[in-house]
Amino acid sequence: MVSAEIIRTTLGAIAGQADEAIDLAEAALLLASLDHPSTNLQVYRDHLKNLAEAVHIAAVEAGVDIETPTPEDMAKILAQVLSGEFRYTGDEETYDDLDNANMMRVIERRKGLPVALGILYLFAARSQGWGAAGLNFPGHFLIRLESCDGRRVIVDPFHNGRIMESRGLRELLKQFAGAAVELGSSHYRPVSNRDVLVRLQNNVRTRRLELGEINGALEAVTVLQILDPGNAALWREAGVLHMRLGHLKHAVEALEGFIARAPDGPDRHKIAQVVQELRERLH
């Protein structure tokens, strides 16, 4: 049995790596195991190996050059394997189920959130040495596949790996960001591996808050602090959650963490006043 503390320490070591060295799928499994620390992850790691092997076999059988595939070939093979052979798809019926953000449960159920499925697509593509990155697209995680000559396609892992053209991207953007928002270069910008993990864990945090599970939400924020320790907002949120739970000493520590990281301004001064009031209550 591996303790949650050991898992957090391992996640901290992963988060401290250079971004390109982060193993997204392994990190996502570790995040999932925080809810099930006694679970042996080897069966899930073996599944990932099977995914990688299946992509390789499918590419060879289709006559695709593994070393220099077109982005369209990449998209076709990934969809064929993940959506077709392994039957991964987006969970539209129970979208807000916490299982959809837990990689172990995603693998078991073969369905999940866009970002969880996206991590599997990224893993499968990168296992072949193919260029793949998550995109800075609001509300719905997308994958960009890029060939050696710089040609690109965008695929939607939630909808069976379909290729997204400009029109579909505009419609999707307006659905999640509002009718007035126009598609721009920022929406094509790749995000870091660390940002992908933060996006996955943010779903856990949001669901816990919606369910009123303050302890669970605090645990999710604590993990986010491990993944993104310089994010001052996370320390403020941790402080607020500790206050709601009556953990005044921990609230002070978290809010002091916010003050140490936040730029000078009204918000920082306001939190400093809150810290002072909490200290007076502690004494």
MIDOSE-1310 file (N, C-alpha, C; in nm, 2 decimals, decimal comma, always signed):
residues 283
mvsa	+0,08/-0,12/+0,00/+0,00/+0,00/+0,00/+0,09/+0,12/+0,00; +0,05/+0,22/-0,08/+0,13/+0,35/-0,09/+0,04/+0,45/-0,03; +0,10/+0,53/+0,06/+0,02/+0,63/+0,13/+0,00/+0,75/+0,04; -0,11/+0,83/+0,08/-0,14/+0,95/+0,00/-0,02/+1,05/+0,01
eiir	+0,05/+1,05/+0,12/+0,17/+1,14/+0,14/+0,28/+1,11/+0,04; +0,30/+0,98/+0,02/+0,41/+0,93/-0,07/+0,36/+0,97/-0,21; +0,24/+0,96/-0,24/+0,19/+1,00/-0,38/+0,21/+1,15/-0,40; +0,17/+1,23/-0,30/+0,19/+1,37/-0,31/+0,34/+1,41/-0,33
ttlg	+0,43/+1,34/-0,26/+0,57/+1,36/-0,27/+0,62/+1,33/-0,41; +0,57/+1,22/-0,47/+0,60/+1,18/-0,60/+0,55/+1,28/-0,71; +0,43/+1,33/-0,68/+0,37/+1,43/-0,77/+0,46/+1,56/-0,77; +0,50/+1,59/-0,65/+0,59/+1,71/-0,63/+0,72/+1,69/-0,71
aiag	+0,77/+1,57/-0,71/+0,90/+1,55/-0,79/+0,87/+1,56/-0,94; +0,75/+1,51/-0,98/+0,72/+1,52/-1,12/+0,70/+1,67/-1,16; +0,63/+1,74/-1,07/+0,60/+1,88/-1,10/+0,73/+1,96/-1,11; +0,83/+1,92/-1,04/+0,96/+1,99/-1,04/+1,05/+1,96/-1,16
qade	+1,00/+1,87/-1,24/+1,08/+1,84/-1,36/+1,07/+1,95/-1,47; +1,16/+1,94/-1,56/+1,14/+2,03/-1,68/+1,01/+1,98/-1,75; +0,93/+2,08/-1,80/+0,80/+2,05/-1,85/+0,80/+1,93/-1,95; +0,89/+1,93/-2,04/+0,89/+1,83/-2,15/+0,92/+1,69/-2,10
aidl	+0,97/+1,69/-1,97/+1,01/+1,56/-1,91/+0,89/+1,50/-1,84; +0,78/+1,57/-1,82/+0,67/+1,52/-1,74/+0,59/+1,42/-1,82; +0,57/+1,30/-1,76/+0,49/+1,19/-1,82/+0,35/+1,22/-1,78; +0,27/+1,27/-1,87/+0,13/+1,31/-1,84/+0,05/+1,20/-1,80
aeaa	+0,05/+1,08/-1,87/-0,03/+0,97/-1,83/+0,00/+0,92/-1,69; +0,13/+0,91/-1,66/+0,17/+0,86/-1,53/+0,13/+0,95/-1,42; +0,15/+1,08/-1,45/+0,10/+1,18/-1,35/-0,05/+1,18/-1,33; -0,12/+1,16/-1,43/-0,27/+1,15/-1,42/-0,31/+1,03/-1,34
llla	-0,24/+0,92/-1,36/-0,27/+0,80/-1,28/-0,24/+0,83/-1,13; -0,13/+0,90/-1,10/-0,10/+0,93/-0,96/-0,20/+1,02/-0,90; -0,25/+1,12/-0,98/-0,36/+1,20/-0,93/-0,48/+1,12/-0,90; -0,51/+1,03/-0,98/-0,63/+0,94/-0,96/-0,61/+0,85/-0,84
sldh	-0,49/+0,81/-0,81/-0,46/+0,72/-0,70/-0,47/+0,79/-0,57; -0,48/+0,92/-0,56/-0,50/+0,99/-0,43/-0,63/+0,95/-0,37; -0,73/+0,91/-0,45/-0,86/+0,87/-0,40/-0,86/+0,72/-0,37; -0,76/+0,65/-0,42/-0,75/+0,50/-0,40/-0,60/+0,46/-0,38
pstn	-0,54/+0,51/-0,27/-0,40/+0,49/-0,26/-0,35/+0,34/-0,25; -0,44/+0,25/-0,22/-0,40/+0,11/-0,21/-0,41/+0,04/-0,34; -0,45/+0,11/-0,45/-0,47/+0,04/-0,58/-0,33/+0,03/-0,65; -0,31/-0,09/-0,70/-0,19/-0,12/-0,78/-0,21/-0,06/-0,92
lqvy	-0,12/+0,03/-0,96/-0,13/+0,10/-1,08/-0,08/+0,02/-1,20; -0,02/-0,09/-1,18/+0,04/-0,16/-1,29/-0,05/-0,20/-1,40; -0,18/-0,24/-1,36/-0,27/-0,28/-1,46/-0,31/-0,17/-1,55; -0,31/-0,04/-1,50/-0,33/+0,07/-1,58/-0,21/+0,11/-1,67
rdhl	-0,09/+0,09/-1,61/+0,03/+0,11/-1,69/+0,04/+0,01/-1,81; +0,00/-0,11/-1,78/+0,00/-0,21/-1,88/-0,10/-0,18/-1,99; -0,22/-0,12/-1,95/-0,32/-0,08/-2,05/-0,26/+0,03/-2,14; -0,18/+0,12/-2,09/-0,12/+0,23/-2,17/-0,02/+0,17/-2,27
knla	+0,06/+0,07/-2,22/+0,15/+0,00/-2,31/+0,07/-0,06/-2,43; -0,04/-0,12/-2,39/-0,13/-0,19/-2,50/-0,18/-0,08/-2,60; -0,21/+0,03/-2,55/-0,26/+0,14/-2,64/-0,15/+0,18/-2,73; -0,03/+0,20/-2,68/+0,09/+0,24/-2,76/+0,12/+0,13/-2,87
eavh	+0,11/+0,00/-2,83/+0,14/-0,10/-2,92/+0,03/-0,11/-3,03; -0,09/-0,09/-2,99/-0,20/-0,09/-3,09/-0,20/+0,02/-3,19; -0,15/+0,14/-3,15/-0,13/+0,25/-3,24/-0,02/+0,21/-3,34; +0,08/+0,16/-3,29/+0,19/+0,12/-3,38/+0,15/+0,02/-3,48
iaav	+0,08/-0,09/-3,44/+0,03/-0,19/-3,53/-0,07/-0,14/-3,63; -0,16/-0,05/-3,58/-0,26/+0,00/-3,68/-0,19/+0,09/-3,78; -0,09/+0,16/-3,75/-0,02/+0,25/-3,84/+0,05/+0,16/-3,95; +0,12/+0,06/-3,90/+0,19/-0,03/-3,99/+0,10/-0,10/-4,09
eagv	-0,01/-0,15/-4,03/-0,11/-0,22/-4,12/-0,18/-0,13/-4,22; -0,18/+0,00/-4,18/-0,24/+0,10/-4,28/-0,14/+0,16/-4,38; -0,02/+0,11/-4,36/+0,09/+0,16/-4,45/+0,13/+0,30/-4,42; +0,11/+0,34/-4,30/+0,16/+0,48/-4,26/+0,30/+0,47/-4,22
diet	+0,38/+0,57/-4,26/+0,52/+0,58/-4,22/+0,52/+0,63/-4,08; +0,56/+0,55/-3,99/+0,57/+0,59/-3,84/+0,65/+0,71/-3,82; +0,76/+0,72/-3,90/+0,86/+0,83/-3,87/+0,81/+0,97/-3,93; +0,74/+0,97/-4,04/+0,69/+1,09/-4,10/+0,55/+1,08/-4,15
ptpe	+0,45/+1,06/-4,06/+0,31/+1,05/-4,10/+0,26/+1,19/-4,12; +0,15/+1,20/-4,20/+0,08/+1,33/-4,21/+0,00/+1,35/-4,09; -0,04/+1,47/-4,06/-0,13/+1,49/-3,94/-0,26/+1,42/-3,96; -0,31/+1,41/-4,08/-0,44/+1,34/-4,11/-0,42/+1,19/-4,08
dmak	-0,31/+1,14/-4,11/-0,28/+0,99/-4,08/-0,28/+0,97/-3,93; -0,21/+1,06/-3,86/-0,21/+1,05/-3,72/-0,35/+1,05/-3,66; -0,43/+1,15/-3,70/-0,56/+1,16/-3,65/-0,65/+1,03/-3,68; -0,63/+0,98/-3,80/-0,71/+0,86/-3,84/-0,67/+0,74/-3,75
ilaq	-0,54/+0,72/-3,74/-0,49/+0,61/-3,66/-0,53/+0,62/-3,51; -0,52/+0,74/-3,45/-0,55/+0,76/-3,31/-0,70/+0,73/-3,29; -0,78/+0,79/-3,38/-0,93/+0,77/-3,37/-0,96/+0,62/-3,38; -0,90/+0,56/-3,48/-0,93/+0,41/-3,51/-0,90/+0,33/-3,38
vlsg	-0,79/+0,36/-3,32/-0,74/+0,28/-3,20/-0,82/+0,32/-3,08; -0,82/+0,44/-3,04/-0,88/+0,48/-2,91/-1,03/+0,48/-2,91; -1,09/+0,53/-3,02/-1,23/+0,54/-3,02/-1,29/+0,40/-3,08; -1,22/+0,35/-3,18/-1,27/+0,23/-3,24/-1,24/+0,10/-3,16
efry	-1,11/+0,07/-3,16/-1,07/-0,06/-3,10/-1,09/-0,06/-2,95; -1,05/+0,05/-2,88/-1,07/+0,06/-2,73/-1,19/+0,12/-2,68; -1,27/+0,18/-2,77/-1,40/+0,24/-2,75/-1,40/+0,35/-2,64; -1,30/+0,43/-2,65/-1,30/+0,55/-2,57/-1,39/+0,66/-2,63
tgde	-1,47/+0,73/-2,54/-1,56/+0,83/-2,59/-1,59/+0,93/-2,48; -1,64/+1,04/-2,51/-1,68/+1,14/-2,41/-1,81/+1,10/-2,33; -1,81/+1,12/-2,21/-1,93/+1,09/-2,13/-2,02/+1,21/-2,13; -2,12/+1,21/-2,22/-2,21/+1,32/-2,24/-2,33/+1,30/-2,14
etyd	-2,36/+1,18/-2,10/-2,48/+1,15/-2,01/-2,45/+1,19/-1,87; -2,33/+1,16/-1,82/-2,30/+1,19/-1,68/-2,17/+1,28/-1,68; -2,17/+1,38/-1,75/-2,05/+1,46/-1,77/-1,99/+1,51/-1,64; -2,07/+1,55/-1,54/-2,02/+1,60/-1,42/-1,97/+1,49/-1,31
dldn	-1,98/+1,37/-1,35/-1,94/+1,26/-1,26/-1,79/+1,27/-1,23; -1,75/+1,27/-1,11/-1,61/+1,28/-1,07/-1,53/+1,17/-1,13; -1,59/+1,06/-1,17/-1,51/+0,95/-1,23/-1,45/+0,99/-1,36; -1,51/+1,09/-1,43/-1,47/+1,14/-1,56/-1,34/+1,21/-1,55
anmm	-1,30/+1,25/-1,43/-1,17/+1,32/-1,42/-1,06/+1,23/-1,35; -1,10/+1,11/-1,32/-1,01/+1,02/-1,25/-0,96/+0,92/-1,36; -0,83/+0,92/-1,39/-0,77/+0,84/-1,50/-0,79/+0,69/-1,48; -0,79/+0,64/-1,36/-0,81/+0,50/-1,34/-0,95/+0,46/-1,38
rvie	-1,05/+0,54/-1,34/-1,19/+0,52/-1,37/-1,22/+0,54/-1,52; -1,15/+0,64/-1,58/-1,16/+0,66/-1,72/-1,12/+0,54/-1,80; -1,01/+0,48/-1,76/-0,96/+0,36/-1,83/-1,06/+0,25/-1,81; -1,11/+0,23/-1,69/-1,20/+0,12/-1,66/-1,33/+0,14/-1,74
rrkg	-1,39/+0,26/-1,74/-1,52/+0,29/-1,80/-1,51/+0,32/-1,95; -1,39/+0,35/-2,00/-1,37/+0,39/-2,14/-1,44/+0,52/-2,17; -1,46/+0,61/-2,08/-1,52/+0,74/-2,11/-1,48/+0,84/-2,00; -1,48/+0,97/-2,04/-1,44/+1,07/-1,94/-1,45/+1,21/-2,00
lpva	-1,39/+1,30/-1,93/-1,39/+1,44/-1,97/-1,30/+1,46/-2,09; -1,31/+1,57/-2,16/-1,22/+1,60/-2,28/-1,07/+1,60/-2,24; -1,04/+1,66/-2,12/-0,90/+1,66/-2,09/-0,84/+1,53/-2,05; -0,92/+1,44/-1,98/-0,88/+1,31/-1,94/-0,86/+1,23/-2,07
lgil	-0,95/+1,23/-2,16/-0,94/+1,16/-2,28/-0,82/+1,22/-2,37; -0,80/+1,35/-2,36/-0,70/+1,41/-2,43/-0,56/+1,37/-2,38; -0,54/+1,34/-2,25/-0,42/+1,29/-2,20/-0,39/+1,15/-2,27; -0,49/+1,07/-2,29/-0,47/+0,94/-2,35/-0,43/+0,96/-2,50
ylfa	-0,49/+1,05/-2,56/-0,45/+1,08/-2,70/-0,31/+1,13/-2,71; -0,28/+1,22/-2,62/-0,14/+1,27/-2,62/-0,04/+1,16/-2,59; -0,07/+1,07/-2,50/+0,02/+0,96/-2,47/+0,04/+0,87/-2,59; -0,08/+0,84/-2,65/-0,07/+0,75/-2,77/+0,01/+0,81/-2,88
arsq	-0,01/+0,93/-2,91/+0,06/+1,00/-3,02/+0,21/+1,01/-2,98; +0,24/+1,06/-2,87/+0,38/+1,07/-2,83/+0,46/+0,94/-2,82; +0,38/+0,83/-2,79/+0,45/+0,70/-2,78/+0,51/+0,66/-2,91; +0,46/+0,72/-3,02/+0,51/+0,69/-3,16/+0,61/+0,80/-3,20
gwga	+0,64/+0,90/-3,11/+0,73/+1,01/-3,15/+0,66/+1,11/-3,23; +0,52/+1,11/-3,23/+0,45/+1,21/-3,31/+0,43/+1,34/-3,23; +0,43/+1,45/-3,31/+0,41/+1,58/-3,24/+0,27/+1,60/-3,20; +0,25/+1,62/-3,07/+0,11/+1,64/-3,02/+0,11/+1,73/-2,90
agln	+0,01/+1,82/-2,89/+0,00/+1,91/-2,78/-0,14/+1,94/-2,75; -0,17/+1,97/-2,62/-0,30/+2,03/-2,59/-0,31/+2,17/-2,62; -0,43/+2,22/-2,65/-0,45/+2,36/-2,69/-0,52/+2,44/-2,58; -0,49/+2,57/-2,59/-0,54/+2,67/-2,50/-0,69/+2,71/-2,54
fpgh	-0,77/+2,61/-2,54/-0,91/+2,63/-2,59/-1,00/+2,63/-2,47; -1,09/+2,73/-2,45/-1,17/+2,74/-2,33/-1,29/+2,64/-2,33; -1,30/+2,58/-2,21/-1,42/+2,49/-2,19/-1,42/+2,35/-2,25; -1,33/+2,33/-2,34/-1,33/+2,20/-2,41/-1,19/+2,17/-2,46
flir	-1,12/+2,07/-2,40/-0,98/+2,04/-2,43/-0,97/+1,97/-2,57; -0,88/+2,03/-2,65/-0,85/+1,98/-2,79/-0,70/+1,95/-2,80; -0,68/+1,86/-2,90/-0,54/+1,82/-2,93/-0,49/+1,87/-3,07; -0,37/+1,92/-3,07/-0,31/+1,95/-3,20/-0,21/+1,85/-3,24
lesc	-0,22/+1,79/-3,36/-0,12/+1,70/-3,41/-0,04/+1,77/-3,52; +0,09/+1,75/-3,52/+0,18/+1,82/-3,61/+0,28/+1,73/-3,67; +0,29/+1,73/-3,81/+0,38/+1,65/-3,88/+0,52/+1,71/-3,88; +0,62/+1,64/-3,93/+0,75/+1,69/-3,93/+0,77/+1,81/-4,02
dgrr	+0,68/+1,83/-4,12/+0,69/+1,94/-4,21/+0,61/+2,06/-4,17; +0,56/+2,05/-4,04/+0,49/+2,16/-3,98/+0,34/+2,17/-4,01; +0,28/+2,08/-4,09/+0,14/+2,08/-4,11/+0,07/+2,03/-3,99; -0,05/+2,08/-3,96/-0,13/+2,05/-3,84/-0,27/+2,02/-3,86
vivd	-0,33/+1,94/-3,77/-0,47/+1,92/-3,76/-0,51/+1,93/-3,61; -0,63/+1,96/-3,58/-0,68/+1,97/-3,45/-0,79/+1,86/-3,43; -0,78/+1,78/-3,33/-0,88/+1,67/-3,31/-0,95/+1,69/-3,17; -1,07/+1,64/-3,16/-1,15/+1,65/-3,04/-1,16/+1,51/-2,98
pfhn	-1,08/+1,49/-2,87/-1,08/+1,35/-2,81/-1,22/+1,31/-2,75; -1,30/+1,41/-2,71/-1,43/+1,39/-2,65/-1,53/+1,33/-2,75; -1,51/+1,37/-2,87/-1,60/+1,32/-2,98/-1,53/+1,23/-3,08; -1,47/+1,12/-3,02/-1,42/+1,01/-3,10/-1,30/+1,05/-3,19
grim	-1,23/+1,16/-3,15/-1,11/+1,20/-3,22/-1,13/+1,26/-3,35; -1,25/+1,32/-3,37/-1,28/+1,38/-3,50/-1,19/+1,50/-3,53; -1,16/+1,52/-3,65/-1,08/+1,64/-3,69/-1,17/+1,76/-3,69; -1,12/+1,87/-3,63/-1,20/+2,00/-3,62/-1,15/+2,10/-3,72
esrg	-1,24/+2,14/-3,81/-1,21/+2,25/-3,90/-1,25/+2,38/-3,84; -1,22/+2,49/-3,91/-1,23/+2,63/-3,85/-1,38/+2,65/-3,82; -1,47/+2,61/-3,90/-1,61/+2,63/-3,87/-1,66/+2,56/-3,74; -1,62/+2,44/-3,73/-1,65/+2,37/-3,61/-1,59/+2,43/-3,48
lrel	-1,46/+2,48/-3,50/-1,40/+2,54/-3,39/-1,47/+2,67/-3,34; -1,52/+2,75/-3,44/-1,59/+2,87/-3,41/-1,72/+2,84/-3,33; -1,79/+2,73/-3,38/-1,91/+2,70/-3,31/-1,89/+2,65/-3,17; -1,78/+2,57/-3,15/-1,75/+2,52/-3,02/-1,70/+2,63/-2,93
lkqf	-1,63/+2,73/-2,98/-1,58/+2,84/-2,90/-1,70/+2,93/-2,85; -1,80/+2,95/-2,94/-1,91/+3,03/-2,90/-2,00/+2,96/-2,80; -2,00/+2,83/-2,81/-2,08/+2,75/-2,72/-2,02/+2,76/-2,58; -1,89/+2,77/-2,56/-1,83/+2,77/-2,43/-1,79/+2,91/-2,38
agaa	-1,76/+3,00/-2,48/-1,71/+3,13/-2,44/-1,81/+3,24/-2,47; -1,92/+3,22/-2,54/-2,01/+3,32/-2,57/-2,02/+3,36/-2,71; -2,13/+3,40/-2,76/-2,16/+3,43/-2,90/-2,07/+3,54/-2,95; -2,03/+3,63/-2,87/-1,95/+3,75/-2,91/-1,80/+3,72/-2,93
velg	-1,75/+3,60/-2,88/-1,61/+3,57/-2,88/-1,58/+3,51/-3,02; -1,47/+3,56/-3,08/-1,42/+3,52/-3,21/-1,29/+3,43/-3,20; -1,28/+3,34/-3,29/-1,16/+3,25/-3,29/-1,04/+3,33/-3,32; -0,94/+3,32/-3,24/-0,81/+3,39/-3,26/-0,69/+3,31/-3,24
sshy	-0,57/+3,36/-3,26/-0,45/+3,29/-3,25/-0,43/+3,23/-3,11; -0,48/+3,29/-3,01/-0,46/+3,24/-2,87/-0,52/+3,11/-2,85; -0,63/+3,08/-2,93/-0,70/+2,95/-2,91/-0,62/+2,84/-2,98; -0,52/+2,87/-3,06/-0,44/+2,76/-3,12/-0,31/+2,75/-3,04
rpvs	-0,29/+2,82/-2,94/-0,16/+2,82/-2,86/-0,15/+2,69/-2,78; -0,04/+2,62/-2,79/-0,03/+2,49/-2,71/-0,01/+2,53/-2,56; -0,05/+2,44/-2,48/-0,03/+2,45/-2,34/+0,07/+2,35/-2,29; +0,13/+2,38/-2,17/+0,24/+2,30/-2,12/+0,18/+2,17/-2,06
nrdv	+0,26/+2,07/-2,04/+0,21/+1,95/-1,97/+0,16/+1,98/-1,83; +0,23/+2,07/-1,76/+0,19/+2,11/-1,63/+0,05/+2,17/-1,63; +0,02/+2,25/-1,73/-0,11/+2,31/-1,75/-0,22/+2,21/-1,77; -0,18/+2,11/-1,85/-0,28/+2,00/-1,87/-0,32/+1,93/-1,74
lvrl	-0,22/+1,90/-1,66/-0,25/+1,84/-1,53/-0,33/+1,93/-1,44; -0,30/+2,06/-1,44/-0,38/+2,16/-1,36/-0,52/+2,16/-1,41; -0,54/+2,16/-1,54/-0,67/+2,16/-1,60/-0,75/+2,03/-1,56; -0,69/+1,92/-1,55/-0,75/+1,80/-1,51/-0,79/+1,81/-1,36
qnnv	-0,70/+1,85/-1,28/-0,73/+1,86/-1,13/-0,82/+1,97/-1,10; -0,83/+2,08/-1,18/-0,93/+2,18/-1,16/-1,07/+2,13/-1,17; -1,09/+2,03/-1,26/-1,22/+1,97/-1,27/-1,26/+1,90/-1,14; -1,17/+1,83/-1,08/-1,19/+1,77/-0,95/-1,23/+1,87/-0,84
rtrr	-1,15/+1,98/-0,84/-1,18/+2,09/-0,74/-1,32/+2,15/-0,76; -1,35/+2,17/-0,89/-1,48/+2,23/-0,92/-1,60/+2,14/-0,88; -1,58/+2,01/-0,92/-1,69/+1,92/-0,88/-1,71/+1,91/-0,73; -1,60/+1,90/-0,66/-1,61/+1,90/-0,51/-1,68/+2,02/-0,45
lelg	-1,65/+2,13/-0,51/-1,71/+2,26/-0,46/-1,86/+2,25/-0,49; -1,90/+2,21/-0,61/-2,04/+2,21/-0,65/-2,12/+2,11/-0,56; -2,05/+2,00/-0,52/-2,12/+1,90/-0,43/-2,11/+1,95/-0,28; -2,05/+2,06/-0,25/-2,04/+2,10/-0,12/-1,94/+2,02/-0,03
eing	-1,85/+1,95/-0,10/-1,75/+1,87/-0,03/-1,63/+1,95/+0,00; -1,63/+2,03/+0,11/-1,53/+2,13/+0,13/-1,40/+2,06/+0,16; -1,40/+1,95/+0,24/-1,27/+1,88/+0,26/-1,21/+1,83/+0,13; -1,30/+1,77/+0,05/-1,25/+1,72/-0,08/-1,20/+1,83/-0,17
alea	-1,27/+1,94/-0,17/-1,22/+2,06/-0,25/-1,09/+2,11/-0,20; -1,07/+2,11/-0,07/-0,94/+2,15/-0,01/-0,83/+2,06/-0,05; -0,86/+1,93/-0,05/-0,76/+1,83/-0,09/-0,72/+1,85/-0,24; -0,82/+1,88/-0,32/-0,79/+1,91/-0,46/-0,71/+2,03/-0,48
vtvl	-0,73/+2,14/-0,40/-0,66/+2,26/-0,41/-0,51/+2,23/-0,36; -0,50/+2,15/-0,26/-0,37/+2,12/-0,21/-0,28/+2,05/-0,31; -0,34/+1,97/-0,39/-0,27/+1,90/-0,50/-0,24/+2,00/-0,61; -0,33/+2,09/-0,64/-0,30/+2,20/-0,73/-0,19/+2,29/-0,69
qild	-0,17/+2,31/-0,56/-0,06/+2,38/-0,51/+0,07/+2,31/-0,54; +0,07/+2,18/-0,53/+0,19/+2,10/-0,56/+0,22/+2,11/-0,71; +0,12/+2,11/-0,80/+0,14/+2,12/-0,94/+0,18/+2,26/-0,98; +0,13/+2,36/-0,92/+0,15/+2,50/-0,96/+0,17/+2,59/-0,84
pgna	+0,29/+2,57/-0,77/+0,31/+2,63/-0,64/+0,32/+2,78/-0,64; +0,35/+2,84/-0,76/+0,36/+2,98/-0,77/+0,23/+3,06/-0,79; +0,12/+2,98/-0,81/-0,01/+3,04/-0,83/-0,07/+3,10/-0,70; -0,06/+3,23/-0,68/-0,10/+3,29/-0,56/-0,25/+3,26/-0,53
alwr	-0,33/+3,26/-0,63/-0,48/+3,24/-0,61/-0,51/+3,11/-0,54; -0,43/+3,00/-0,56/-0,45/+2,88/-0,50/-0,43/+2,88/-0,35; -0,33/+2,96/-0,31/-0,31/+2,98/-0,17/-0,42/+3,06/-0,10; -0,47/+3,15/-0,17/-0,59/+3,23/-0,11/-0,71/+3,14/-0,10
eagv	-0,73/+3,05/-0,20/-0,85/+2,96/-0,20/-0,83/+2,86/-0,09; -0,71/+2,81/-0,07/-0,69/+2,72/+0,04/-0,71/+2,78/+0,17; -0,67/+2,91/+0,19/-0,70/+2,98/+0,31/-0,85/+3,00/+0,34; -0,92/+3,03/+0,23/-1,07/+3,05/+0,25/-1,14/+2,91/+0,29
lhmr	-1,09/+2,80/+0,23/-1,15/+2,67/+0,26/-1,12/+2,63/+0,40; -0,99/+2,66/+0,44/-0,96/+2,63/+0,58/-1,04/+2,71/+0,68; -1,07/+2,83/+0,64/-1,16/+2,92/+0,73/-1,30/+2,86/+0,74; -1,35/+2,81/+0,62/-1,48/+2,75/+0,62/-1,49/+2,62/+0,71
lghl	-1,37/+2,56/+0,72/-1,37/+2,43/+0,80/-1,33/+2,46/+0,95; -1,30/+2,59/+0,98/-1,26/+2,63/+1,11/-1,12/+2,60/+1,15; -1,04/+2,58/+1,04/-0,89/+2,55/+1,06/-0,82/+2,69/+1,06; -0,83/+2,76/+1,16/-0,78/+2,90/+1,16/-0,62/+2,91/+1,14
khav	-0,55/+2,82/+1,21/-0,41/+2,82/+1,20/-0,36/+2,79/+1,06; -0,42/+2,69/+1,00/-0,39/+2,65/+0,86/-0,43/+2,76/+0,76; -0,54/+2,83/+0,80/-0,59/+2,94/+0,71/-0,49/+3,05/+0,71; -0,43/+3,08/+0,83/-0,33/+3,19/+0,83/-0,21/+3,15/+0,75
eale	-0,16/+3,02/+0,76/-0,05/+2,98/+0,69/-0,07/+2,99/+0,54; -0,19/+2,95/+0,49/-0,22/+2,95/+0,35/-0,23/+3,10/+0,30; -0,30/+3,18/+0,38/-0,31/+3,32/+0,33/-0,18/+3,39/+0,34; -0,09/+3,36/+0,43/+0,04/+3,42/+0,42/+0,12/+3,37/+0,30
gfia	+0,09/+3,25/+0,26/+0,14/+3,20/+0,13/+0,10/+3,28/+0,01; -0,03/+3,32/+0,02/-0,09/+3,41/-0,09/-0,01/+3,54/-0,09; +0,00/+3,60/+0,03/+0,07/+3,73/+0,05/+0,21/+3,73/-0,01; +0,28/+3,62/+0,02/+0,42/+3,61/-0,03/+0,43/+3,59/-0,18
rapd	+0,32/+3,55/-0,24/+0,33/+3,53/-0,39/+0,25/+3,63/-0,47; +0,16/+3,70/-0,41/+0,08/+3,79/-0,49/+0,15/+3,93/-0,51; +0,12/+3,99/-0,62/+0,18/+4,13/-0,64/+0,11/+4,23/-0,55; +0,18/+4,34/-0,52/+0,13/+4,44/-0,43/+0,00/+4,50/-0,50
gpdr	-0,10/+4,52/-0,41/-0,22/+4,58/-0,46/-0,33/+4,56/-0,36; -0,45/+4,61/-0,39/-0,57/+4,61/-0,29/-0,60/+4,47/-0,24; -0,59/+4,37/-0,33/-0,63/+4,23/-0,28/-0,53/+4,18/-0,18; -0,40/+4,21/-0,21/-0,30/+4,16/-0,11/-0,31/+4,23/+0,02
hkia	-0,34/+4,36/+0,02/-0,36/+4,43/+0,15/-0,49/+4,38/+0,22; -0,59/+4,35/+0,15/-0,71/+4,30/+0,21/-0,69/+4,17/+0,28; -0,62/+4,08/+0,21/-0,59/+3,95/+0,27/-0,49/+3,97/+0,40; -0,40/+4,06/+0,39/-0,32/+4,09/+0,51/-0,40/+4,13/+0,63
qvvq	-0,51/+4,21/+0,60/-0,60/+4,25/+0,71/-0,67/+4,12/+0,77; -0,71/+4,03/+0,68/-0,78/+3,91/+0,72/-0,68/+3,83/+0,81; -0,56/+3,82/+0,77/-0,46/+3,74/+0,84/-0,44/+3,80/+0,98; -0,44/+3,93/+0,99/-0,42/+4,00/+1,12/-0,54/+3,97/+1,21
elre	-0,66/+3,97/+1,15/-0,78/+3,94/+1,23/-0,78/+3,79/+1,28; -0,74/+3,70/+1,19/-0,73/+3,56/+1,23/-0,63/+3,54/+1,34; -0,52/+3,61/+1,33/-0,41/+3,59/+1,44/-0,47/+3,64/+1,57; -0,55/+3,75/+1,57/-0,60/+3,80/+1,70/-0,70/+3,70/+1,75
rlh	-0,78/+3,63/+1,67/-0,87/+3,53/+1,71/-0,80/+3,41/+1,77; -0,68/+3,37/+1,71/-0,60/+3,26/+1,76/-0,54/+3,29/+1,90; -0,52/+3,41/+1,93/-0,46/+3,45/+2,06/-0,57/+3,49/+2,16
